[in-house]
């Protein structure tokens, strides 16, 4: 792509072969991964687009949060600008769609430490959520809880630049910050979920199990599984080694990515690193699980500051083949560099270098 990619979401119409990406140039693009090019470009913002969500009536609208403090929305098929939501006083960092009592709503989080809830049809703001403890910093991500949400109430988690994860419950008329219970002290309460040492960048409810545990990615270099049955205490931790910007899971793998430019694939049963997929040459900002409508075929898609969209297989044998190709390419490049260095020396210089090495 022509600029840095800051976020991505799967295309509901083609979940195995198409994604929406948010670009630093201010565009949202719908990209066909098989044709390796954009199908549609959505224009409007004059500042970087940081986050995306698909929703609205019949799921036909793409929403994008921007550095310009607004949330923009377009009709997916016509690319017509539908509405601009203005209310945040700083960068919009996260957006997610939900339905409450039959009404489509948009939930947004910003660097202004606020979470706003909007009626997507009218553009009216329904709620402004803020942690009264004042410890809440810039909102980084939002995720709707598929287990506790009902037709009339939505429960969602928020992550921010502080280590705390907060859970909220909203209806059309009210909202509340949910208190947390200690796993080993059911009668006591903790204000928030605190399992990381610093900023939490990503939240993901696991759709591979009925428990729908909460997965997290943090600047402390780890991705963690917070078990619902243990009141969201960390059950498993994966030491990625640098800022973790994104996490994805299957029933077999845990995939992490972030500042170190690598996609790491972990064996979920053993917790051990299975493969490191090398290809990006700058920070990876997001991971998208690509799957067919039956869920039988899956790939992982990574996007990053290098402006590239890359897809990787998730079948074990195919991962092994990719790793072999990566290793062969690294050896070939090392040989080229070695040959290049040798070719830069004249015969006299080589003799002089040999003398120096003897000394």
LUMVEXZA-73581 format. One line per 4 residues: for each residue y, z, x of C-alpha. Coordinates in Angstrom, 3 decimals. Last residue first. Layout:
// residues N
Y Z X ~ ...
This chain:
// residues 359
-10.630 12.941 49.027 ~ -13.341 10.490 47.875 ~ -11.463 10.036 44.564 ~ -8.285 9.216 46.488
-10.130 6.639 48.562 ~ -11.579 5.052 45.408 ~ -8.072 4.923 43.867 ~ -6.761 3.122 46.951
-9.611 0.615 46.762 ~ -8.894 0.064 43.025 ~ -5.208 -0.368 43.779 ~ -5.979 -2.983 46.436
-8.274 -4.884 44.056 ~ -5.564 -4.834 41.365 ~ -5.745 -2.330 38.511 ~ -4.784 -3.173 34.908
-8.208 -4.657 34.181 ~ -9.862 -1.273 34.665 ~ -7.656 0.377 32.049 ~ -8.378 -2.397 29.565
-12.118 -2.145 30.176 ~ -12.021 1.583 29.478 ~ -9.925 1.114 26.342 ~ -12.336 -1.560 25.111
-15.315 0.705 25.837 ~ -13.702 3.572 23.901 ~ -13.069 1.226 20.975 ~ -16.715 0.127 20.957
-17.920 3.730 21.101 ~ -15.659 4.728 18.176 ~ -16.830 1.704 16.160 ~ -20.467 2.630 16.741
-19.813 6.227 15.656 ~ -18.025 5.108 12.474 ~ -20.819 2.618 11.695 ~ -23.457 5.348 12.124
-21.461 7.695 9.843 ~ -21.220 4.975 7.192 ~ -24.991 4.383 7.259 ~ -25.694 8.123 6.856
-23.287 8.283 3.899 ~ -25.207 5.370 2.339 ~ -28.535 7.181 2.727 ~ -27.129 10.340 1.132
-25.546 8.586 -1.872 ~ -21.883 9.599 -1.995 ~ -20.235 6.382 -0.863 ~ -16.650 6.293 0.441
-13.527 4.625 -0.913 ~ -10.234 4.288 0.932 ~ -6.682 3.942 -0.379 ~ -4.122 3.486 2.380
-0.438 4.346 2.732 ~ -0.902 6.346 5.952 ~ 0.366 9.402 4.033 ~ -2.933 9.494 2.219
-5.464 8.463 -0.359 ~ -9.190 9.233 -0.634 ~ -11.695 7.847 -3.169 ~ -15.139 9.355 -3.593
-17.980 7.355 -5.077 ~ -20.281 7.979 -8.008 ~ -22.880 6.140 -10.085 ~ -24.856 8.036 -12.726
-21.885 9.488 -14.594 ~ -22.666 7.445 -17.698 ~ -19.126 6.031 -17.883 ~ -19.201 5.083 -14.201
-17.843 7.451 -11.605 ~ -14.960 7.686 -9.144 ~ -14.021 11.185 -7.978 ~ -10.456 11.161 -6.682
-9.281 12.888 -3.507 ~ -5.649 13.526 -2.611 ~ -3.076 13.922 0.162 ~ -4.895 12.859 3.324
-2.669 13.322 6.369 ~ -2.407 10.404 8.800 ~ -4.716 7.911 10.507 ~ -7.348 7.664 7.783
-10.755 6.363 8.842 ~ -13.153 9.125 9.838 ~ -15.804 10.490 7.488 ~ -17.209 13.787 8.759
-20.754 14.438 7.603 ~ -23.158 17.195 6.526 ~ -21.116 20.360 7.073 ~ -23.255 23.324 6.037
-22.977 25.290 2.776 ~ -26.760 25.129 2.364 ~ -27.026 24.034 -1.278 ~ -23.619 22.341 -1.424
-24.156 20.182 1.635 ~ -20.608 19.549 2.837 ~ -18.787 16.213 3.166 ~ -15.587 16.194 5.200
-12.893 13.542 4.771 ~ -10.773 13.529 7.917 ~ -7.009 13.093 8.480 ~ -6.531 16.648 9.918
-3.939 17.388 7.224 ~ -6.284 17.366 4.273 ~ -9.717 16.572 2.927 ~ -12.693 18.363 1.378
-15.858 17.088 -0.345 ~ -18.510 19.460 -1.701 ~ -21.827 17.726 -2.259 ~ -25.058 17.860 -4.276
-24.079 18.684 -7.890 ~ -20.803 16.905 -7.223 ~ -17.541 18.415 -6.018 ~ -13.999 17.422 -5.068
-11.385 19.221 -2.952 ~ -7.845 18.314 -1.918 ~ -5.004 19.301 0.386 ~ -6.885 21.492 2.847
-4.566 22.543 5.689 ~ -6.728 22.676 8.817 ~ -10.248 23.783 9.787 ~ -12.366 22.732 6.807
-13.970 26.158 6.633 ~ -15.883 26.042 3.329 ~ -16.078 29.256 1.276 ~ -18.593 30.174 -1.408
-18.609 32.877 -4.108 ~ -14.900 33.699 -4.131 ~ -14.048 36.084 -6.981 ~ -13.137 34.360 -10.219
-14.195 37.070 -12.655 ~ -17.686 37.213 -11.085 ~ -19.309 35.008 -13.752 ~ -16.416 32.540 -13.339
-17.208 32.101 -9.664 ~ -14.314 31.089 -7.421 ~ -15.596 28.301 -5.165 ~ -13.473 28.023 -2.055
-11.836 25.401 0.164 ~ -10.513 26.708 3.451 ~ -7.871 25.915 6.062 ~ -5.395 28.653 5.132
-3.257 25.913 3.592 ~ -5.578 26.044 0.594 ~ -8.007 24.120 -1.572 ~ -9.526 25.743 -4.670
-12.558 25.376 -6.905 ~ -12.802 27.199 -10.250 ~ -16.277 27.559 -11.723 ~ -17.123 25.446 -14.767
-19.910 27.774 -15.954 ~ -21.676 24.897 -17.736 ~ -22.156 23.039 -14.445 ~ -21.165 19.702 -12.880
-17.639 19.715 -14.354 ~ -16.319 22.168 -11.753 ~ -12.759 23.224 -12.573 ~ -10.433 22.010 -9.833
-7.324 23.591 -8.345 ~ -5.371 22.234 -5.365 ~ -2.625 23.258 -2.976 ~ -3.012 27.030 -2.635
-0.460 28.506 -0.221 ~ -1.468 31.510 1.926 ~ -4.265 33.992 2.634 ~ -6.612 32.938 -0.153
-8.681 34.878 -2.700 ~ -5.974 36.491 -4.849 ~ -6.471 35.903 -8.570 ~ -3.535 37.506 -10.337
-2.317 40.776 -11.873 ~ -5.432 42.805 -11.197 ~ -6.908 44.952 -13.935 ~ -9.288 47.902 -13.946
-11.981 48.680 -16.533 ~ -14.394 46.045 -15.210 ~ -14.385 47.465 -11.673 ~ -16.897 45.447 -9.594
-15.676 41.992 -10.531 ~ -12.071 43.105 -10.894 ~ -10.454 41.880 -14.095 ~ -7.529 39.464 -14.280
-4.478 39.640 -16.535 ~ -3.578 36.489 -18.497 ~ 0.055 35.398 -18.446 ~ 1.062 34.759 -22.041
2.385 31.974 -24.239 ~ 3.501 31.550 -27.828 ~ 4.323 29.197 -30.687 ~ 2.445 25.974 -29.941
-0.267 27.955 -28.184 ~ -0.430 28.854 -24.500 ~ -2.711 30.937 -22.296 ~ -1.937 31.270 -18.608
-3.964 31.938 -15.469 ~ -2.332 32.657 -12.133 ~ -3.577 31.885 -8.635 ~ -1.873 33.915 -5.926
-1.554 32.802 -2.296 ~ 2.166 31.926 -2.530 ~ 3.122 28.255 -2.422 ~ 1.695 27.858 -5.907
-1.449 27.408 -7.941 ~ -1.591 27.437 -11.736 ~ -4.573 27.925 -14.006 ~ -4.865 26.787 -17.606
-5.878 28.176 -20.979 ~ -4.974 26.029 -23.973 ~ -4.882 27.335 -27.534 ~ -5.416 25.818 -30.993
-8.381 23.504 -30.421 ~ -9.794 25.863 -27.814 ~ -9.422 26.335 -24.042 ~ -11.709 28.975 -22.506
-14.422 26.679 -21.132 ~ -12.487 23.537 -20.153 ~ -9.828 25.504 -18.209 ~ -6.862 23.160 -17.674
-5.732 22.714 -14.058 ~ -2.235 22.935 -12.533 ~ -1.015 22.379 -8.958 ~ 1.675 23.217 -6.407
4.144 25.468 -8.246 ~ 6.905 26.646 -5.890 ~ 6.871 30.447 -5.491 ~ 5.648 33.232 -7.772
6.318 36.721 -6.420 ~ 9.107 37.297 -8.987 ~ 6.842 39.740 -10.953 ~ 8.042 38.129 -14.195
5.840 35.052 -13.548 ~ 7.610 32.108 -15.187 ~ 6.736 29.989 -18.187 ~ 9.281 27.894 -20.126
7.946 26.822 -23.513 ~ 8.201 24.081 -26.162 ~ 10.496 21.530 -24.505 ~ 11.128 18.575 -26.777
10.181 15.100 -25.549 ~ 9.402 14.043 -29.130 ~ 5.872 12.648 -28.720 ~ 5.008 14.437 -25.482
5.848 17.906 -26.803 ~ 6.588 19.676 -23.526 ~ 5.453 22.824 -21.699 ~ 7.412 23.870 -18.602
6.102 25.841 -15.629 ~ 8.802 27.275 -13.375 ~ 8.990 28.201 -9.685 ~ 11.886 25.735 -9.109
9.497 23.758 -6.879 ~ 8.009 22.514 -10.113 ~ 5.201 22.737 -12.625 ~ 4.623 20.524 -15.652
2.514 20.874 -18.796 ~ 2.483 17.924 -21.198 ~ 1.514 18.335 -24.828 ~ -0.281 16.234 -27.428
-0.300 17.941 -30.819 ~ -3.561 18.328 -32.767 ~ -3.411 22.112 -32.727 ~ -2.842 22.047 -28.952
-3.797 18.996 -26.859 ~ -3.549 18.837 -23.069 ~ -1.963 16.826 -20.241 ~ -1.328 17.906 -16.633
1.660 17.633 -14.301 ~ 2.323 19.063 -10.828 ~ 5.032 19.049 -8.120 ~ 8.320 18.331 -9.957
11.094 18.772 -7.371 ~ 13.925 21.145 -8.359 ~ 15.972 22.174 -11.421 ~ 13.287 21.227 -13.949
14.405 20.234 -17.429 ~ 14.455 16.466 -17.822 ~ 11.563 14.528 -19.429 ~ 12.006 10.745 -19.241
10.496 8.626 -21.975 ~ 8.550 5.464 -22.799 ~ 9.125 3.084 -19.889 ~ 7.146 -0.079 -20.685
4.205 -0.747 -18.344 ~ 2.661 -2.798 -21.223 ~ -0.884 -1.451 -20.844 ~ -0.219 2.060 -19.569
2.820 2.870 -21.716 ~ 5.122 4.668 -19.318 ~ 6.235 8.250 -18.717 ~ 8.671 9.796 -16.249
8.958 13.484 -15.361 ~ 12.282 14.497 -13.846 ~ 13.378 16.626 -10.876 ~ 14.371 13.535 -8.783
11.503 14.484 -6.454 ~ 9.208 13.068 -9.108 ~ 6.585 13.898 -11.708 ~ 4.635 11.017 -13.229
3.098 10.601 -16.685 ~ 0.821 7.686 -17.656 ~ 0.433 7.028 -21.382 ~ -2.443 5.536 -23.397
-4.600 8.655 -23.729 ~ -4.921 8.133 -27.505 ~ -1.432 9.616 -27.960 ~ -0.349 11.233 -24.714
-2.586 11.494 -21.683 ~ -2.938 10.403 -18.060 ~ -1.473 12.627 -15.351 ~ 0.288 12.011 -12.037
2.010 13.875 -9.207 ~ 4.518 13.432 -6.358 ~ 6.599 10.326 -7.054 ~ 9.154 9.872 -4.262
12.746 9.145 -5.351 ~ 14.445 6.282 -7.211 ~ 12.225 6.765 -10.264 ~ 11.953 3.881 -12.747
9.128 1.467 -12.075 ~ 5.465 1.218 -13.107 ~ 3.513 -1.386 -11.140 ~ 0.406 -3.005 -12.614
-2.756 -4.577 -11.185 ~ -2.230 -3.360 -7.638 ~ -4.522 -4.718 -4.907 ~ -7.902 -4.355 -3.243
-9.641 -6.638 -5.783 ~ -12.531 -4.191 -6.157 ~ -10.256 -1.155 -5.971 ~ -8.023 -2.385 -8.811
-4.836 -0.357 -8.444 ~ -2.534 0.907 -11.176 ~ 0.716 1.685 -9.415 ~ 3.363 4.369 -9.799
6.485 3.650 -7.808 ~ 9.199 5.798 -6.246 ~ 8.841 4.633 -2.638 ~ 6.856 7.814 -1.915
4.021 6.428 -4.000 ~ 1.941 7.841 -6.848 ~ -1.452 6.184 -7.365 ~ -3.413 5.219 -10.488
-7.054 4.387 -9.903 ~ -9.556 1.608 -10.670 ~ -13.202 0.734 -10.005 ~ -15.418 3.588 -11.165
-13.195 5.129 -13.861 ~ -12.220 1.780 -15.403 ~ -10.395 2.562 -18.680 ~ -9.821 6.216 -17.783
-8.157 5.165 -14.483 ~ -8.807 7.942 -11.980 ~ -5.887 9.991 -10.608 ~ -3.953 9.732 -7.337
-1.262 11.611 -5.443 ~ 1.207 11.323 -2.525 ~ 0.578 7.789 -1.299 ~ 3.001 6.820 1.482
4.539 3.366 1.175 ~ 3.653 -0.338 1.031 ~ 0.000 0.000 0.000
